Amino acid sequence: MTEAAEVREFWGRLGVPGLVDVHTHFMPERVLRKVWGYFDALGPLTGGVEWPITYREEEAERVARLREFGVRAFTAMLYPHKPGMAQWLNGWAVDFAGRTPGCLHTSTLFPEPGVEAYVRDAVEAGARVFKAHVQVGAYDPASELLDPAWGLLAEAGIPVVVHCGSGPAPGKHTGPEPIARVLARHPRLRLVIAHMGMPEYEDFLDLAERYKEVRLDTTMAFTDFSERFAPFPRRALPRLTDLGDRILLGSDFPNIPYPYVHQLHALEGLGLGQEWLRAVCHDNGARLFGL
């Protein structure tokens, strides 16, 4: 059986029309090549872990592969690592979403003068989701520069997928405390905690239980790869059931060191039931994005 057939067989058993993957990466090719080069060189933020890129393909091939898998909606997670970059990335993202059926128009931001204005422009241009990468950007998400942008996004109800956990390597402002300060100011902000908050899983589950608009994505969590260095505490599994309507499928495609289907098998292996799987792999994302 091909991998595409295996993925389709998985969601077919769940009785859903496909997958909704809230954490996939598409970005300008020269930027993506630099990201791949960073993984190849075992850059510090990879935690020194060998990280072969499974889907090192051209953009059109990667889009076609997601369609073969039956991913009916996906994102173009892109992020700046310095000032003056976010607005340019957002311009590329408008074009990519316009020419790529199934892509949820994705934008990004950075703490810099003018951030509120370009975030507003992105929202008015139809952005459906934002990406914030606290680890790579090395910024405090509670920075006063970002405060108006968070307020704008909270008011608009636009989800923000944020890498704020300290995995696979800690950053200057990673961990639950900075994000807790953001949520204290903007309790209606629809934050989606990437990677289930790895490795501070339980701290981020605390935040999701405290703030009803906070969600978590499954990206790389529970896989054999991540369990080696950041195992999910089995005592916390019942909390995943309690938050079953706010857990979203994420994969990190194409930048994953294993086949896409492994993430799906890892979720199934948690033993939380078909109803939970259906919600995570399709229904929660479909509801969040009005599909």
N, C-alpha and C positions, 0 to 999 in steps of 0.2 A: 504494500500500500504506500502511495506517495505521501509526503507530509501534508500536502493540501487536502488529500482525501481523508487523512487521519483527523485533521482539524475540523473538516466539515462533518465527519462522522460524530465528533465530540459534540458540536453544538446542535446537530440534528437530533441527537438523543435527548437534548434538553428541551426540544420543541420550540426553539426560537429561530427567527429568520436570519441569524448571523451573529457576529460579535460586535461589540462597541468597545474599542480600545482607546482609552483616553491618554495614553502615554507612548506615542511613537514619534520618532525624530525624522523630520525633513528640514533641510536648511540649505542655503547656497552651497554649491558643490565644493568650492574652495574652503569654506568653513568646515564642512563635514569631513573633508580630507584631513584637515588639521586636528579635528577631534579624534579621528581614527589613528592618526600619527601619535597623539598623546597616549591613547590606550596601548599602541604597539610599543611605545617607549617606557611603559609602566610609570607614567607620571605620578607625582606624589598623591594626587587625589584619587588614584585607583587603589590606594592602599597597598601597592606593590604586588598586586595579584595578577597573575597571567590572565589576559583578557582578549582572546581571539574574537574577531568580529565575524559572526556567522554569516551575515547577509551583506557582504562587501560587494555590492552590485551597483550598477548605474541607477539613477533615479527612476527611470521608466520601468526597469525590472523590479525595483522594490515596490512601486505602486501596484504593478501587475501581480506581484506575489501576495500582497494583502488582499487583493480582489479574489485571487484563487483560494485563499484561506476562508473567504466569506466574511471578511471584516467590513461591515456595512458603514461604519463611521470610525474615523481615526483622526489624529491630530498631527500638527507639524511643530513639535516642541523645539523651540529655538531660544537662544539665550545669549546675552552679551557678557563679556568678561571685563569690560572697561566702558567708561563714559563715551558717548557719541556713537555708539554702535546699535543701540536698540531701535532707533527710528529707521535706520537703514534696513535692519532685519524685518521690521514690520512692513516696510514697503515690498520686500521680496515675498513675504507671506501673503499679502493681498493677491499678488499675481499667481502664486502657487495654488491657493485655494480656488481661485477663479478658473484655473485650467485643470483641476483635479477633483472630479466628482467623488464624494465620500469624505473629503477632507474638511474637518471643522476648522474654519478660519481661526488661526492661532496668532497671538501677538505676545510681546514681551515688554519688559520695563527694566529700568536701572535707576538707582538714586542719583539724580543729577538735575540741574536746573532745566526746566522745560518738560519734565516728565509728565506732569498733569496734562499739559497741552497735547502731547503726542499720544498719550493713553486715550484722551477724549477723541482725538482724530481716529484712532484705531477702532474705538467703540462705534463711532458714527459710520465707519467704513464697513461695519458688520462683523467685527471680531466676536467669536463665540466662546473663546477660552483664552486665557493668558498663561504664560509660563514664567516662573521666577526661580532662579537657581542661586540660592544663598551660598552654597558651597563654592561653586565656580566663580561667582561674582564677588565673593569675599566681602559682602556688605551686610550691614545690620538691617533686617527687614523692618525694624521699628524706627528707622531713620526718619527725621522730620521731613526730609525731602520727599519721601514716598507717601507720607500721610494723606495728602489730598488725592493721590491716585488710588490708594486703598479705599478711601471714602467714595470716590466716583464708581469704582468697580462694585463695591457693596451696594450702592444705590441702584446700579444697573443690573445686579444679580448675575454678573458674569463670573463663572468659575475661574479660579487661579490654581493651576497645578504648581505646587511649590516643593522644591527639593530643599528641605530644611533639617533633615536628620543628619547625623554625623557619620553615616556610612557612604561609601566604603572607607573613607578617611575623614576625620573631623576637619571643619573649617573654623575660621575665626569667630563666626557668628552662627554656627549650626547648633542644633539642640532645641529643646522645647521652649526654653525661657524667652528668647527673642520673639518667637511667633506668638507666645502667650501674651506678650505686650501689645502686639498688633491686634489680636482678637479682643483684648480688653477695651481697646479704642473703637474697634469696628466689629462688634459681635455678630453682625449679619453678613460679614464677608464670607463668600463661598470658597473657602480654601479646600483644596484637595491635596492632602499630605502625600507626597510621592514616596514610593517604596515602603508604604505603611509606617513611615517614620524611622526606618532602619538606622541604627540598632536600638533607638529609644522607643521601641514599639509601644510599651505600656504607657509611657508619658504622653505620647500622642493620642492613644486611645482615651486617656483622661480628658484631653482637650476636646475630642469628638463627642464625648459624653456630656461635656459642659456646654458646648456650643453646637446648636442643632443644625447649622449650615456647614459644619466641618465634615469633610469626607476623607477617605483614604484610598489610594490606589495600590494595587497588588504588585506593582512593578518589581520583578526579580525576587520578591519575598517568597519564602517557602520552597524555592528551588534548591536542588542539590548544591548548586554553586554558592548561593548565599547562606545556606544552612551551615556551611563549613566555617564561616567567620562571623556570622550574625544570626544565630538560630532564633527563630520565633519561639517565645516561651509557651509551652503547651498549656500552662495554667490560664493563659489569656484567650484560648480558643472560644470559650463560651461568650466572651465579649464580642467576638466577630459575628456570632449569631444575633446577639442583641442589637448590633449596628448593621444588620444585614441589608438594610435599604440605603446604606451610605458607604458601602465598599464597592469600588469600581475596578474593572479589569484594566490593568496597564501592563505593558510588556517590555518597553525600551527598544523595540524593534527599530532599526536593524542592528543596534549596538549591543547585541547579547552574545554571550559565549556558549550558547547551546541552542538547539532548535526551538522555534516558537511554540511548538506543541507541548514542550516540557513545562512551560508555565501553566498551561491548562491542566495537565496531568497533576502538577503539584497542588493546584487548588482542589481538584477532585480528591486527591489523597488526604486532604484534611478531614474528610468524612463528615462534612457539615450538611450534606443532603442536596438533593436535586433542586429544591426550591431556592436554597441559598445560592447555588451555582448559577441558576437561571438569572437571578437578580444581579449577581456580580458581573456575569459575562455579557449580559444584554440589557435587562430591564432597567437597572438603576441609571446606566448611562443614557439609555433612550429617553427616560423620563427627564433627566437633568437637561438634556439638550433638545427636548421637544421633537424627537424623531418620529 
